Amino acid sequence: MDDNIYNPEFVKRLFNRMSRSYERMNYITSFGFSIRWRKQFLSSFHSTKEKAEIIDLLAGMGETWKSVKHKLPNSNLTVLDFSEEMLKYAKRKSKEKFNDEILILQQDILQNQLTANHYDFVICAFGLKTFNREQLEIFAQEIKRILKVGGQFSFIEISKPSHKILKTLYGFYLGKIIPILGKLLLGDPKEYKMLWKYTDQFENAKNANDIFAKAGLKTEFVSYFYGCATGFYGQKTE
Ligand SMILES: C[S@@+](CC[C@H](N)C(=O)[O-])C[C@H]1O[C@@H](n2cnc3c(N)ncnc32)[C@H](O)[C@@H]1O
């Protein structure tokens, strides 16, 4: 597999191009499952009315914010993404639906300027697959750096289910049907084919979970809907 697909500039251009169709396609790609998964992956966090600091990494156009605000209504929400086109939609959403109260940062998480030991919660939905192993190691170190001691994290990513038949069907759906839908509905077939390439390489969140454990974070692997999405959650204990 061409390692160039993990080049941050390549990834940024891909998401800049996909931004005009991303939200609608996201819904179609998972039959609406992505909405449920975005709620489920926050279920390890205790609901609190306190003013917690939460950061949504690789936030795209803010697909997780509704679930975050439901779970942590008084939290200060910061979001980070490096795609200026995705963030254009995020800024509009923050203005129209969230009182312009969300702090939006355009940065590369692998070279970020976030404050150390600052966040109570770190989340990231569907952003892990465009990292290779080395980048995941940097990512884990960065999460450890920015979390407060006792702070929690949760991540989720589209994955290849382990069941053979389901894996074949899901692979066919994501790799073949989705690009056709992308072309018919939105005119973006190549970009959506790329997403399957990343998922095919990523397989599931087990490796990332191990990398986080090696970085000294307490983690727990989770599987959603027979492994069609996987993730992990945990805590910085020291
Ligand atoms: C698949 S989208 C996920 C968006 C959103 N979190 C969601 O739930 O749908 C991945 C996002 O990660 C961003 N991204 C990828 N690599 C990044 C990096 N190194 N630094 C910052 N953002 C990055 C992309 O620009 C894109 O908006």
The ligand as an SDF file (V2000), in Angstrom:
LIG
                    3D

 27 29  0  0  0  0  0  0  0  0999 V2000
  -13.5400   11.0310    8.6150 C   0  0  0  0  0  0  0  0  0  0  0  0
  -13.4500   12.7070    9.1560 S   0  0  0  0  0  0  0  0  0  0  0  0
  -14.2460   12.5890   10.7210 C   0  0  0  0  0  0  0  0  0  0  0  0
  -15.0550   13.8160   11.0400 C   0  0  0  0  0  0  0  0  0  0  0  0
  -15.9110   13.7450   12.2970 C   0  0  0  0  0  0  0  0  0  0  0  0
  -15.1340   13.5130   13.4960 N   0  0  0  0  0  0  0  0  0  0  0  0
  -17.0170   12.7320   12.2160 C   0  0  0  0  0  0  0  0  0  0  0  0
  -17.3890   12.1920   13.2690 O   0  0  0  0  0  0  0  0  0  0  0  0
  -17.5780   12.4860   11.1450 O   0  0  0  0  0  0  0  0  0  0  0  0
  -11.7600   12.8680    9.6170 C   0  0  0  0  0  0  0  0  0  0  0  0
  -11.3230   14.3020    9.8480 C   0  0  0  0  0  0  0  0  0  0  0  0
  -10.0120   14.2740   10.4040 O   0  0  0  0  0  0  0  0  0  0  0  0
   -9.2780   15.3750    9.9040 C   0  0  0  0  0  0  0  0  0  0  0  0
   -7.8450   15.0440   10.0490 N   0  0  0  0  0  0  0  0  0  0  0  0
   -7.1840   13.9710    9.5490 C   0  0  0  0  0  0  0  0  0  0  0  0
   -5.8970   13.9950    9.9340 N   0  0  0  0  0  0  0  0  0  0  0  0
   -5.7400   15.0970   10.7100 C   0  0  0  0  0  0  0  0  0  0  0  0
   -4.6430   15.6570   11.4180 C   0  0  0  0  0  0  0  0  0  0  0  0
   -3.4390   15.0850   11.3730 N   0  0  0  0  0  0  0  0  0  0  0  0
   -4.8470   16.7710   12.1300 N   0  0  0  0  0  0  0  0  0  0  0  0
   -6.0610   17.3690   12.1700 C   0  0  0  0  0  0  0  0  0  0  0  0
   -7.1480   16.9050   11.5090 N   0  0  0  0  0  0  0  0  0  0  0  0
   -6.9880   15.7820   10.7890 C   0  0  0  0  0  0  0  0  0  0  0  0
   -9.7680   15.5230    8.4630 C   0  0  0  0  0  0  0  0  0  0  0  0
   -9.5610   16.8300    7.9670 O   0  0  0  0  0  0  0  0  0  0  0  0
  -11.2580   15.1720    8.5990 C   0  0  0  0  0  0  0  0  0  0  0  0
  -12.0500   16.3160    8.7700 O   0  0  0  0  0  0  0  0  0  0  0  0
  1  2  1  0
  2  3  1  0
  2 10  1  0
  3  4  1  0
  4  5  1  0
  5  6  1  0
  5  7  1  0
  7  8  2  0
  7  9  1  0
 10 11  1  0
 11 12  1  0
 11 26  1  0
 12 13  1  0
 13 14  1  0
 13 24  1  0
 14 15  1  0
 14 23  1  0
 15 16  2  0
 16 17  1  0
 17 18  1  0
 17 23  2  0
 18 19  1  0
 18 20  2  0
 20 21  1  0
 21 22  2  0
 22 23  1  0
 24 25  1  0
 24 26  1  0
 26 27  1  0
M  CHG  2   2   1   9  -1
M  END
$$$$
